C-alpha cells in the first residue's frame, strides 16, 4: 500500500513533497511526477461520463446534468412530480400531506407530460418504436395547442394520436389493439380520431387487409405460403367486390381462415379471432361470401393439401 504525506490538507509524495502530482482519472489515482509513486487512490472523476461532440461556436454544454430537453415542452422538463398514495405514512398528524409538489409547471404543461407518458406506456405494451411515439406526441401537442377537443380526456386524445401515428408510419393498428392498452373505450378513441382528423385537416391513408396480413400470420405462426395465399384471397375479394361493406380486418381474418384450411397448418376461427380481434361470427359471415368464389381467389401456384371441395362449408 502506498504511503502518503500531508502538508496541511494537501496530499503529496513522502519522498518528493514539492513534486507535482499527476491525476489519472481513468484509474482514480494520484501519481508522483518524479518517482511514479501512487500517493492517492479512488479519486472521484468529476468530468462528464461521455465524450461530447458539440459545436464550439455555441455556449451551451450538453454534458452537464439533466435529461434531454423535450422540444414539445416549453421548459427544460427537469421538474419532479411526487405522487401521494392514500396511506397513513403519506400524511402528518394533522391530516395534511407530507409531500408537496412545487407549482413551477402550469396545468397545461402537466397535462402534456401526463399525455406523453401515457403514449409512451401504450407504445411499450404493443412494442411500437420511438419514431411512432414522437409522431404521436407531436399530434397530441398540435391538438392541445389548437384546443380542438377541450371536453375530451387526455387519455382519449393520446390514444387517438397514437392510432393516427401508427397509420401515418405505415404500421397501422386496429382500434381494438389500441383500446387493449388504453384506459378509454374503443368508441371514444374512434370519436376522437374522427374529430382530430377533421379539425386538424390531417390526411390519413386508407388501410387495406394487406397492411395487417403479415403481422396476423406471424402471430399465428403460419408459413409464408399461407400468408401469400391469404393476401391474394383478400385482394381479389375486394377487387371483385365479393365482400361489400366488410372491414379490411374482417376480410383479412376470413382470408387467413380460408388459406389455412387448405393446408396442413389449419387455424380455427377462434384462434384467428383472438389474434385479429374479429368475432367468430364476423369471420364466418365473410368466409361464407368468399367460399363460392374460392377457385378464383386462390393463387394459381398454390399447393393445396386439402381440395377446395373439402373446405369447410357453413
Secondary structure, DSSP 8 states (H G I E B T S, - for coil): ----EEETTEEE-SS-TTS-EEEETTTTEEEETTT--EEE------S-SS-----TTS---TTSSS----TTSSS----------SSGGGB-TTS-BS----TTS-HHHHHHHHHHHHHHHHHHHTT--HHHHHHHHHHHHHHHHHT--TTS-HHHHHHHHHHHHHHHTT----HHHHHHHSSS-HHHHHHHHHHHHHHHT-------THHHHHHHHHHTT--HHHHHHHHHHHHHHHHTTSSTT--HHHHHHHHHHHHHHTSSS---HHHHHHHH---HHHHHHHHHHHHTTHHHHS-TT---SS-GGGS---
